[in-house]
Amino acid sequence: MPIRWRILSIAALNSAVVVVLVALIWNGSQVLGSAWDDVRQVRESDRILALLESETGRLHNLIHRYINQPSPDLFAEILLLREAVLGTLANRAAKDPMLSGSVEELERTTDRFLNGFGELRSVQATIAKTYEDQVQGPARDMAGLYSIIEGATGHRDALIWPSLGKSREAFTAMLVAANSYYLSQSSGAADDARHNTETIEKTIPVMIDLADNDLQRMALQRLATRTVALREGFAKLSEQLMSRTELLRNTIDASQAEAIGAIDDLSTKMRQREQKAQETFDRTLADISRRVLSIAVIFLGIILTAGVLIALSIRLPLQQIMAAMRAITLGDLDREVQGTKARDEVGAMARAVEVFRENAIAKRETEDELRASKEKAESALLELNTAQQNLIDAERLAALGGLVAGVAHEVNNPIGISLTVASSFARRSDIFEAQLKGEGGLRRSQLEEFVQASRDASQQLVANLQRAGELIQSFKQVAVDRSHAERRQFSLSEATDQIIASLRPVLKRSPITLQVDVPEGLLLDGYPGSYGQILTNLFLNAANHAFADGRAGTITISARPRGADDIEIIFTDDGAGMTPDVQRQAFDPFFTTRRNEGGTGLGLHIVYNLVTQQLGGRMMLESKLGQGTTFRIIMPRVAKGGAQSTEIDGTSQWPNRTMSST
């Protein structure tokens, strides 16, 4: 046997030994790595559980402190800690492979805990409102009535004075007890408040019998009514405080205990899993040592006997590979390479040659596919342009839909007020009719009171219905202009006022001040609907980007003549401003800085197209980061597209010849 064959056989056998040993070690290292990963993961999971337990416990303590002593700083700290707990669950526990199966239970328990706090805050707000409106309110009225009764008594020798003093003293003690009960929920304070309220109610009939003038009797009757209201309000306050205590015990405390229990169970499981992973690590390390030693001994015994077989198994496959390479070089790609299924280096060479042949075939097929793909791409480009135009149209319709919803909400307020006033006036009329038919007749003061109430109700009805009519008329004109691309002559100031009226609902929901300086007498022959779309898109763009996250600021809209043929409209805000990169792309379609929040990137693109194409104008943008943004629009008095219109007897006419812009 030639030397080259012996060297090759020895090298092949040695390589086989190395490959087997490497495979064995690699397999063992995978098991060891997996076991060690389990140990590390268990420890990481334990840290997450400890963090959750600490955060939920701290949140539980903060909630108790907030209930006993509410403060904005404490509430802000609760919100921050709440976000931290939810963030730990969503960002760490949910991604932890050992905790992911239990995250739903933890999230469900935590949600009950956090939702309980929301309910608790709602109950707390209701308690505060009840205390203010139904306890403090009647108490203030009663204090005033006591002053009126004392002033009408005249002298301290009057028969009513002892009962009045006792009632006034009980009233003062009741206020002290009610305040103490509201702040500390002391049952003794609650009993004192109820006892003193009963004392007040008992003294009122006595004082009515001892009253010596009509003013005293009227004040005492009113005092009796407000005392009943105070008693009912205090009873309602007691029920709400008891409800808050039950909610705190059954929802907050119970949910927190359940969450801690779930975390403790998971911690126990983690420790068991860590112990099991450590045992697996030790056992695998011992197995690897034994197997490596056995394989080394076996291969040393078969190297000599396998040498000849290894040498003979190389020559024939190499010849077949060489023949296949010559065929590929000559362009015969249909001939398959032999020996690709062999499990040695020669087989790898055969597979490499086969891959080379397949790549040559794939290259030929790819060239054919590229030609076909080019034709499909041209067709897809046409479809993309059509889809872009459809999205622009949908954005315009969405803006009109938002206008309808806002104006409907705005109109609902004056109409709702009118309905309330009308209902109250009808009820007052029934009372007046009952007084008129009563046995005691009708006093002049009752008649004057009814006349005054009737006058106030009619004034409120007229004012609110006029407001609703103005809103509806303004919306009607804006909606017609938006939905019909009709060309007509219109006043820039009137069109601006109508558009601003439709944007009032947005202004009410945000701390934005709007200043308008559009002089009267600026007439345009063009498309008021397009002008409305431009102004609305600019306003909404400023509200969403310049004054994001509830930021306060000012928007200024002004207009002025620019020569004899043009008008310049300036839209300015003092908001966040734009970076140079954003300014360069501001008018590009589908460009938006708020893609994750639902932005389409079509608002300013639509504005730019309307100004430059339909109205034949120019649009410029000036902005600095942190110093606001200014849009300058220069529009011709007579729009470039379509025929001119004139106003004849209040109707829009379309002449056959060009007319002057004035």
C-alpha positions in Angstrom: 0.0 0.0 0.0 1.5 3.4 -0.9 2.4 5.7 1.8 -0.2 8.3 0.8 -3.0 5.7 1.4 -1.7 4.8 4.8 -1.4 8.4 5.8 -4.9 9.0 4.5 -6.4 6.0 6.3 -4.7 6.9 9.6 -5.9 10.6 9.2 -9.4 9.4 8.4 -9.6 7.1 11.4 -8.1 9.8 13.7 -10.6 12.2 12.3 -13.4 9.8 13.0 -12.3 9.4 16.6 -12.2 13.2 16.9 -15.6 13.6 15.4 -17.2 10.9 17.6 -15.5 12.4 20.7 -16.6 15.9 19.7 -20.1 14.8 19.1 -20.2 13.0 22.4 -18.8 16.0 24.3 -21.1 18.4 22.4 -24.1 16.3 23.2 -23.1 16.2 26.9 -22.4 19.9 26.9 -25.9 20.5 25.5 -27.3 18.6 28.4 -25.0 20.4 30.9 -25.9 23.7 29.3 -29.6 23.0 29.5 -29.3 22.0 33.2 -27.2 25.1 34.0 -29.7 27.3 32.1 -32.4 25.8 34.2 -30.5 26.7 37.3 -29.9 30.3 36.2 -33.5 30.6 34.9 -34.8 29.4 38.3 -32.7 32.0 40.1 -33.9 34.7 37.7 -37.5 33.6 38.2 -37.0 33.7 42.0 -35.7 37.3 41.6 -38.8 38.2 39.6 -41.1 36.6 42.1 -39.3 38.4 45.0 -39.7 41.7 43.1 -43.4 41.1 42.5 -43.9 40.2 46.1 -42.1 43.4 47.2 -43.9 45.6 44.8 -47.4 44.2 45.6 -46.8 44.4 49.3 -45.6 48.0 49.0 -48.6 48.9 46.8 -50.9 47.3 49.3 -49.5 49.5 52.1 -49.7 52.7 49.9 -53.4 52.0 49.1 -54.1 51.7 52.9 -52.2 55.0 53.5 -54.1 56.7 50.6 -57.5 55.6 52.0 -56.7 57.0 55.4 -55.0 60.1 54.2 -55.5 60.9 50.5 -52.9 63.1 48.8 -51.9 63.8 45.1 -48.3 62.8 45.9 -49.4 59.5 47.4 -51.8 58.8 44.5 -49.0 59.5 42.0 -46.7 57.1 43.8 -49.5 54.4 43.7 -49.8 55.0 39.9 -46.1 54.7 39.3 -45.9 51.5 41.4 -49.0 50.1 39.7 -47.2 50.6 36.3 -44.1 49.0 37.7 -46.1 45.9 38.8 -47.9 45.6 35.5 -44.5 46.2 33.7 -42.9 43.4 35.7 -45.7 41.0 34.8 -45.9 42.0 31.1 -42.2 42.5 30.3 -40.4 40.1 32.6 -42.7 37.5 34.0 -44.5 36.9 30.7 -41.2 36.4 28.9 -39.8 34.2 31.6 -40.1 30.6 30.3 -40.6 29.2 33.8 -43.2 31.8 34.9 -45.1 32.2 31.6 -47.5 29.4 32.3 -48.4 31.0 35.6 -48.5 34.6 34.4 -52.2 34.5 33.6 -53.1 33.5 37.2 -50.8 36.2 38.5 -52.2 38.8 36.1 -55.7 37.8 37.0 -55.0 38.1 40.7 -53.1 41.4 40.2 -55.9 42.8 38.0 -58.4 42.1 40.8 -56.1 43.8 43.2 -55.6 46.9 41.0 -59.2 47.0 39.8 -60.2 46.9 43.4 -58.2 50.0 44.0 -60.0 51.7 41.1 -63.3 50.7 42.6 -62.0 51.9 46.0 -61.1 55.3 44.5 -64.5 55.6 42.9 -66.2 54.8 46.2 -63.8 57.3 47.9 -64.8 60.0 45.4 -68.5 59.1 45.9 -68.0 59.4 49.7 -66.3 62.8 49.4 -69.1 64.1 47.1 -71.8 62.7 49.5 -70.1 64.3 52.4 -69.8 67.7 50.6 -73.2 67.7 49.0 -75.5 65.8 51.4 -73.8 66.5 54.8 -71.9 69.8 54.5 -74.4 71.3 52.1 -77.5 70.9 54.4 -75.3 71.9 57.4 -74.4 75.2 55.7 -78.0 75.9 54.9 -79.0 75.1 58.5 -76.3 77.4 59.9 -77.8 80.2 57.8 -81.3 79.4 59.0 -80.2 79.4 62.6 -78.8 82.9 62.0 -82.1 84.0 60.4 -84.1 82.6 63.4 -81.9 84.4 65.9 -82.1 87.6 64.0 -85.9 87.4 63.9 -86.3 86.6 67.6 -85.6 90.1 68.7 -84.6 89.7 72.4 -83.3 86.8 74.5 -86.3 86.8 76.8 -88.5 85.3 74.0 -90.1 81.9 74.7 -88.3 80.3 71.8 -84.8 81.2 72.9 -84.1 78.2 75.3 -85.2 75.7 72.6 -83.3 77.6 70.0 -80.1 77.5 72.1 -80.4 73.8 72.7 -81.0 73.1 69.0 -78.1 75.3 68.0 -75.8 73.6 70.6 -76.9 70.1 69.2 -76.2 71.3 65.7 -72.7 72.4 66.6 -72.0 69.0 68.3 -73.5 67.2 65.3 -71.0 69.0 63.0 -68.0 68.1 65.1 -69.2 64.4 65.4 -69.9 64.2 61.6 -66.4 65.6 60.8 -64.8 63.2 63.2 -66.7 60.2 61.8 -65.8 61.2 58.2 -62.1 61.4 59.1 -61.7 58.5 61.5 -64.8 56.3 60.9 -65.3 56.2 64.7 -68.5 54.4 65.6 -68.8 56.7 68.7 -68.6 59.8 66.6 -71.3 58.3 64.3 -73.6 57.7 67.3 -73.0 61.2 68.6 -73.9 62.7 65.2 -77.1 60.7 65.0 -78.1 61.5 68.6 -77.6 65.3 68.0 -79.5 65.1 64.7 -82.4 63.5 66.6 -82.2 66.3 69.2 -82.4 68.9 66.4 -85.5 67.2 64.9 -87.2 67.1 68.3 -86.6 70.8 69.1 -87.9 72.1 65.8 -91.7 71.3 66.5 -91.3 73.0 69.9 -89.7 76.1 68.3 -92.5 76.2 65.7 -95.1 76.3 68.4 -93.2 79.1 70.3 -92.5 81.2 67.1 -94.0 84.6 67.2 -93.7 85.8 63.6 -93.9 84.4 60.1 -90.2 84.7 59.3 -89.4 82.4 62.3 -91.9 79.9 61.2 -90.8 79.9 57.6 -87.1 79.5 58.7 -88.0 76.7 61.1 -90.0 74.8 58.4 -87.0 75.1 56.1 -84.8 74.0 59.0 -86.9 70.9 59.4 -86.5 70.0 55.7 -82.7 70.6 55.7 -82.4 68.5 59.0 -84.2 65.6 57.3 -81.8 66.0 54.3 -78.8 66.1 56.7 -80.0 62.9 58.5 -80.5 61.1 55.1 -77.2 62.3 53.8 -75.4 61.2 57.0 -77.1 57.7 56.7 -76.0 57.5 53.1 -72.4 58.5 54.1 -72.4 55.8 56.8 -73.5 53.2 54.2 -70.8 54.3 51.8 -68.1 54.2 54.4 -69.1 50.7 55.4 -69.1 49.7 51.7 -65.6 51.1 51.4 -64.4 49.1 54.4 -65.9 45.9 52.9 -64.3 46.6 49.6 -60.9 47.2 51.2 -61.1 43.9 53.1 -62.7 41.7 50.5 -61.0 43.0 47.4 -57.8 44.7 48.2 -56.6 42.7 51.2 -58.0 39.3 49.9 -56.5 39.8 46.4 -53.1 40.8 47.8 -53.1 37.7 50.0 -54.0 35.6 47.1 -51.2 37.1 45.0 -48.7 36.5 47.8 -49.9 32.9 48.1 -49.5 32.3 44.4 -46.0 33.8 44.4 -45.1 31.6 47.4 -46.3 28.5 45.6 -44.3 29.4 42.5 -41.2 30.0 44.7 -41.5 26.5 46.2 -41.7 25.0 42.7 -38.7 27.0 41.6 -36.6 25.7 44.4 -37.6 22.1 43.6 -36.8 22.6 40.0 -33.4 24.1 40.9 -32.5 21.1 43.0 -33.5 18.8 40.1 -31.5 20.7 37.6 -28.4 20.5 39.9 -28.8 16.8 40.2 -29.1 16.4 36.4 -25.9 18.5 35.9 -23.8 16.3 38.3 -25.1 13.1 36.7 -24.5 14.2 33.2 -20.9 15.2 33.9 -20.1 11.7 35.3 -21.7 10.0 32.2 -19.6 12.1 29.8 -16.4 11.1 31.5 -17.2 7.4 31.3 -18.3 7.5 27.7 -15.2 9.5 26.5 -12.9 6.9 28.1 -14.8 3.9 26.5 -14.9 5.4 23.0 -11.2 6.2 23.1 -10.3 2.6 24.0 -12.6 1.1 21.3 -11.3 3.2 18.5 -7.7 2.5 19.3 -8.4 -1.2 18.7 -10.1 -0.8 15.3 -7.8 1.7 13.6 -5.5 -0.9 12.0 -8.3 -3.1 10.7 -10.3 -0.3 9.3 -7.4 1.4 7.4 -7.6 -0.7 4.3 -11.4 -0.3 4.0 -11.2 3.4 4.4 -8.6 3.7 1.6 -10.6 1.7 -0.9 -13.8 3.7 -0.1 -12.2 6.9 -1.3 -10.8 6.2 -4.8 -14.0 5.3 -6.7 -16.2 8.2 -5.4 -13.4 10.6 -6.3 -13.4 9.4 -9.9 -17.2 9.8 -10.1 -16.9 13.3 -8.7 -14.3 14.2 -11.3 -16.5 12.9 -14.1 -19.5 15.0 -12.8 -17.4 18.1 -12.6 -16.2 17.7 -16.2 -19.9 17.3 -17.3 -20.9 20.5 -15.5 -18.0 22.4 -17.1 -19.2 21.3 -20.5 -22.8 22.5 -19.8 -24.4 19.1 -19.2 -26.5 20.1 -16.1 -28.9 17.1 -16.3 -26.4 14.6 -15.2 -26.7 13.9 -11.4 -23.7 13.6 -9.2 -23.0 10.1 -7.8 -22.1 9.5 -4.2 -24.0 12.3 -2.6 -25.4 9.9 0.0 -22.0 8.9 1.3 -21.3 9.9 4.9 -17.6 10.8 4.6 -15.5 13.7 3.2 -15.8 12.4 -0.3 -19.6 12.4 0.0 -19.4 16.0 1.2 -17.4 16.8 -1.9 -20.0 15.1 -4.0 -22.8 17.1 -2.3 -20.8 20.3 -2.9 -20.6 19.5 -6.6 -24.3 18.7 -6.6 -25.0 22.0 -4.9 -22.9 23.7 -7.6 -25.0 22.0 -10.3 -28.3 22.9 -8.6 -27.1 26.5 -8.3 -26.4 26.6 -12.0 -29.9 25.2 -12.7 -31.4 27.7 -10.2 -29.6 30.6 -11.9 -31.1 29.7 -15.2 -34.6 29.5 -13.7 -34.1 32.7 -11.7 -33.3 34.6 -14.9 -36.6 33.4 -16.3 -38.5 34.4 -13.1 -36.9 37.8 -13.0 -38.4 38.6 -16.4 -41.8 37.5 -15.3 -41.5 39.4 -11.9 -40.7 42.6 -13.7 -44.0 42.5 -15.6 -45.8 41.7 -12.3 -44.1 44.7 -10.5 -45.3 47.1 -13.2 -48.8 45.9 -12.6 -48.5 46.1 -8.8 -47.3 49.7 -9.1 -50.5 50.7 -10.9 -52.5 49.0 -8.1 -50.5 50.8 -5.4 -51.2 54.2 -6.9 -54.9 53.4 -7.0 -54.8 52.2 -3.3 -53.0 55.4 -2.3 -55.8 57.6 -3.8 -58.4 55.4 -2.1 -56.7 56.0 1.3 -56.6 59.8 0.7 -60.4 59.7 -0.1 -61.0 57.6 3.1 -59.0 60.2 5.2 -61.2 63.0 3.9 -64.4 61.1 4.8 -63.0 60.2 8.2 -62.5 63.9 9.0 -66.1 64.7 8.0 -67.3 61.8 10.3 -65.3 63.2 13.2 -66.9 66.6 12.5 -70.4 65.1 12.6 -69.7 63.3 16.0 -68.3 66.5 17.5 -71.1 68.8 16.4 -73.7 66.2 17.5 -72.1 66.2 21.0 -72.0 70.0 21.0 -75.6 70.4 20.0 -76.7 67.9 22.6 -75.7 70.3 25.5 -78.1 73.2 24.7 -80.9 70.8 23.8 -80.4 68.8 27.0 -80.4 72.0 29.0 -83.6 73.2 27.3 -85.3 69.9 28.0 -84.3 70.1 31.7 -85.6 73.7 32.0 -88.8 72.8 30.2 -89.4 69.8 32.5 -88.6 72.0 35.6 -91.0 74.7 34.3 -93.8 72.2 33.8 -93.3 70.8 37.3 -93.3 74.4 38.7 -96.6 75.1 36.8 -98.2 72.1 38.4 -97.2 73.3 41.8 -98.5 76.8 41.1 -101.8 75.3 39.9 -102.1 73.3 43.1 -101.4 76.5 45.2 -104.0 78.4 43.1 -106.6 75.8 43.9 -105.7 75.4 47.6 -107.9 76.5 50.4 -105.5 79.2 51.6 -105.6 81.0 48.3 -102.6 82.5 46.5 -100.2 85.0 48.1 -98.6 87.8 46.1 -95.2 86.5 46.9 -96.0 83.1 45.4 -97.4 84.8 42.2 -94.3 86.9 41.9 -92.1 83.9 42.4 -93.9 82.0 39.7 -93.7 84.9 37.3 -89.9 85.3 37.9 -89.4 81.5 37.5 -91.4 81.7 34.2 -89.3 84.6 32.9 -86.0 82.8 33.8 -87.2 79.5 32.2 -88.2 81.3 28.9 -85.0 83.2 28.7 -83.0 80.0 29.2 -85.1 78.1 26.6 -84.6 80.9 24.0 -80.9 81.2 24.7 -80.2 77.5 24.5 -82.4 76.9 21.5 -80.8 79.8 19.6 -77.4 78.3 20.5 -78.5 74.9 19.1 -79.8 76.6 16.0 -76.6 78.4 15.3 -74.6 75.2 15.7 -76.8 73.3 13.4 -76.8 76.1 10.8 -73.0 76.3 11.0 -72.6 72.6 10.7 -75.1 72.4 7.8 -73.0 74.9 5.8 -69.7 73.2 6.6 -71.0 69.7 5.9 -72.5 70.8 2.6 -69.2 72.4 1.6 -67.2 69.3 2.7 -69.4 66.7 0.9 -69.8 68.7 -2.4 -66.8 69.9 -4.3 -68.9 72.8 -5.5 -67.3 76.0 -6.6 -68.9 79.2 -5.5 -68.0 82.7 -4.3 -67.7 82.9 -0.5 -66.5 85.2 2.3 -63.3 84.0 3.9 -64.3 85.3 7.4 -67.7 83.6 7.3 -66.3 80.3 6.1 -63.6 80.5 8.8 -66.1 81.1 11.6 -68.2 78.2 10.4 -65.2 75.9 10.4 -64.1 77.1 13.9 -67.6 76.4 15.2 -67.3 72.8 14.0 -64.0 72.5 15.8 -65.3 73.7 19.2 -65.8 70.2 20.6 -62.0 69.5 20.1 -61.1 72.8 21.7 -63.3 71.9 24.8 -61.4 68.6 25.3 -57.9 70.2 25.1 -56.2 73.3 26.7 -55.7 75.0 23.4 -56.5 78.7 22.9 -57.6 79.7 19.4 -57.1 83.2 18.1 -58.7 84.2 14.7 -57.8 87.4 12.8 -59.6 87.2 9.5 -61.0 90.6 8.3 -64.3 90.8 6.7 -64.6 91.7 3.0 -62.1 89.1 1.7 -64.1 87.3 -1.0 -62.9 84.2 -2.8 -64.2 82.5 -5.9 -63.3 78.8 -5.3 -64.1 75.8 -3.2 -65.2 76.4 0.4 -65.2 72.6 1.1 -61.5 72.4 0.2 -60.7 75.4 2.4 -62.6 73.8 5.3 -60.6 70.5 4.7 -57.3 72.5 4.8 -58.1 74.4 8.0 -59.5 71.3 9.7 -56.5 69.1 8.8 -54.1 71.8 10.0 -55.9 72.2 13.3 -56.1 68.5 14.0 -52.4 68.0 13.0 -51.5 70.7 15.6 -53.7 69.2 18.3 -52.2 65.7 17.8 -48.6 66.6 17.2 -47.8 70.2 18.4 -49.8 69.9 21.6 -49.6 66.1 22.2 -50.3 64.6 25.7 -52.6 67.4 26.8 -50.0 70.2 26.3 -51.5 73.7 26.5 -50.8 76.3 23.8 -52.2 78.8 21.3 -53.2 78.5 17.7 -53.5 81.7 15.6 -55.3 81.9 12.2 -54.9 85.1 10.3 -55.5 86.3 6.8 -54.5 89.4 4.7 -54.6 90.5 1.1 -51.4 89.9 -0.9 -51.5 92.2 -3.9 -54.5 92.4 -6.1 -54.9 88.8 -7.0 -53.8 86.7 -3.9 -54.7 86.2 -0.2 -52.2 85.0 2.4 -53.4 82.7 5.2 -51.1 82.2 8.1 -51.7 79.2 10.5 -49.3 79.4 13.6 -48.9 77.4 16.7 -46.5 77.7 19.7 -46.3 73.9 20.2 -43.5 71.3 20.0 -42.2 72.3 16.5 -40.4 70.0 14.0 -36.9 68.8 13.4 -35.3 69.5 10.0 -35.7 65.9 9.0 -39.5 66.0 9.8 -39.9 69.2 7.9 -38.4 67.7 4.8 -40.9 64.9 4.8 -43.9 66.7 6.3 -45.9 66.8 3.0 -44.9 63.3 1.8 -47.8 60.7 1.7 -47.9 58.2 4.5 -45.1 59.9 6.5 -46.1 60.2 10.2 -44.2 60.4 13.5 -47.1 58.6 15.3 -47.4 55.4 13.3 -47.8 53.3 16.4 -50.7 55.5 17.6 -52.8 55.1 14.5 -51.5 58.0 12.4 -51.9 57.6 8.6 -49.5 60.3 7.4 -52.0 61.7 4.9 -53.3 64.8 6.7 -50.6 67.3 5.5 -50.3 65.5 2.2 -54.0 66.2 1.5 -53.6 69.8 2.6 -50.7 70.3 0.2 -52.5 68.7 -2.7 -55.7 70.8 -2.1 -53.7 74.1 -1.9 -51.4 73.4 -4.9 -53.7 71.5 -7.2 -57.3 72.4 -6.7 -56.9 75.9 -5.4 -53.7 76.7 -7.5 -51.8 78.2 -4.6 -48.5 77.8 -2.8 -47.8 76.4 0.7 -44.7 77.0 2.9 -43.6 75.5 6.2 -41.5 77.2 8.9 -40.7 75.4 12.2 -38.1 75.1 14.9 -38.0 72.4 17.5 -39.6 73.6 20.7 -40.7 77.0 19.2 -43.8 76.1 17.2 -44.7 75.8 13.5 -46.1 78.3 10.9 -47.9 77.3 7.7 -48.1 80.1 5.0 -50.7 79.5 2.3 -50.9 81.9 -0.6 -54.2 81.4 -2.5 -55.4 83.2 -5.6 -58.7 85.1 -5.1 -60.0 83.1 -8.1 -59.2 79.4 -8.0 -57.2 78.1 -11.0 -59.4 75.0 -11.7 -63.0 75.0 -13.0 -65.2 77.9 -14.1 -65.7 81.0 -12.1 -68.9 81.7 -10.1 -70.8 84.8 -9.2 -73.5 85.6 -6.6 -76.7 86.8 -8.1 -79.6 87.3 -5.6 -78.0 85.0 -3.1 -77.6 82.0 -5.6 -74.4 80.7 -7.2 -74.3 81.1 -11.0 -71.7 79.8 -13.5 -70.8 82.2 -16.3 -69.4 81.2 -19.7 -66.6 83.8 -19.6 -63.8 84.7 -17.2 -64.6 87.3 -14.6 -62.4 89.5 -12.4 -61.6 88.3 -8.9 -63.2 91.3 -7.3 
